Every structure is written in structure tokens, then in C-alpha cells.
Amino acid sequence: MDAIIFFCKKRDLTTWRIKPLRVEDYLLLKVEVGAERGKWFGALLPAEPKPPEEPGAGGWFKRRRMRRAAQKEYRRQMQEYGQAVLELESALGRMAGEIQETAERAGAREELFCVYDGEAGFLKDENTLTGKLWQACWNIPEFEGYPRFRWMKPLLQKARGPHFVLLGISPDLPMLLEQCARNMKSLCWYLPKEQWTEETEELAEEFYIENGLAIAVYPLGNRRPYRALRFPSGGSVCVFDFSEEEKVSAGELAPGSVWLDFSSMEEKERRIRRLFPGVGYESLKMRWRQAQAGSQIGTNFSTSDNSESFPEFL
């Protein structure tokens, strides 16, 4: 069983909390952490001390005394800092070990990936002390499979026709179109000019031959092509978004429209909710964030034979 390890920020925790959930054919481990950039579960992390500057005033003996005192203080601060780093490194190592142990006990036997949600992203920032130490002890790759059909399927239950808009392209786009073709009365496809190739043209032609629906194709030529879109006016639409553009603009979207973000971009989620409050935004990352014990976040929630190992979560 594959596993997604989902790191998210949770306030008022004194230690990390791991919640295994079984969804369809994979395991979701929600790892709630009360830490943040510069803090570890409420405790401020020390900054690395700076070496003392050379005294500039006074006579030779006075400067020597000042230099010795400053160096002594610097050694004391470095000792405290080193101890704090060791304690943080040990805590992060324990957290990594507990996560992988929990995943194995829950049935994760194949591929493991991790996702950092919102403020939990500090764990992958190697410019911070916590991020640097975490990346040194954590070897699970970040999840990049959002545009693959396996991970599109949980969102497709929210798709509503009959008018659809497609942004960008995905390797598994033919499978998506085949799945939704019977519910389509119109399909508008926006993509950069360089992506409108012989292969994509053949895909549009085959879709017309097999389903009798001509795709209205709109090649985009700007450097940031998705920032100035204008969808056809009229009723509600269902948007399939592979664009990976955070600041996508769509003119006026009718209330009741649905936006399926197959790139799961948090900034885009905030933007769509702010600009189009009547539009239903969905993404895989949002669903993982909202997942609760016993909730259904895919098309088929199920428990495996060893679900008794985690009765509090299933």
C-alpha cells in the first residue's frame, strides 16, 4: 500500500500527533505539528551566536580584558546553542522514526511520499535551522503526482457539467476526457501556444471522432498566459485546472461553477475563494487537510484487514 504523509500545522500541541487514515487504495498519515518557523512547540529556537567584535576603545590592557570577557561569553553562548541544536536534532529524529514506524504498522509497503501544507512548509526550508536538520534526517520525497489520473479521480466526483473549461495539459488527459465525455455539451481548452503540438491536436481530433464534440481551443501567447483569461460568459462551468499558475484570472465566473485544481496550489486556493466566493474550489491537498477520522475523502473509503491496529482513527 502506498502512503501519503501529510504535514500540517496544529496549534496548542505539546508534541507531534500522527493520524493514519485509509483512503481507497492508499494510506494517508496526517502529521500534526505545533512547531513553526523559529519555534519548536512554543519554545523559541536560539539564533547562532555571532563571534565577538574586536574592542576599539581603551588601552591595550583594557582591550585585552574586554576581548577575553567577550570570547568567554561567546563560548558560553555557543555551548548553549550547540546543546539546543542537539536536542532539536534528537526530537526531529524521533518524529521521523515514529512516522515511518506508524506507516509500516498501518500497512505501507510500497511508495511513500510527503506533502507539506501551508505553515508546515518550514520543515523543508533549508535556510532555517529546523528545516536544515529535518532534511538531514528525512529521506521521503515530496509528492508530485497531482496531475496523474489516479489522483484526479477523487476530485471527479465533484465535477458538474455540461459546460467544461480545461486549463493546461496532463500526461493522463486522455483518460480524464474519456471519463467525463458523456457529461459534456461543450469544452473550451486554454493552453500556451508551445503546448499546442501535433500530439495535442490529434488528441482533440480523436475526441471529436469518438464523442462527436468539437473542442474549442484557445492557444495563449503571453509570458504568463493564464493571468488574463476570459471564459465564455453565461452559466456555470466546471474548470479542470492543470495550469500550475498561482495567479490565474478567469474574468467573471458564474455562481455554482466548480474549480478542480489538479495542481493543488495553496495560493491559488486562497485567490479563487477570495475572487469567486460562489465557486466551489476543490483540490487534493484541501481534501487531505480536511480529512477526519471516519470521513470519506475519496470515491471509496475503506478499512483494511488490520484496521483494528488503529481503532481511534478508522
Disulfide bonds with the S-S distance in Angstrom:
none
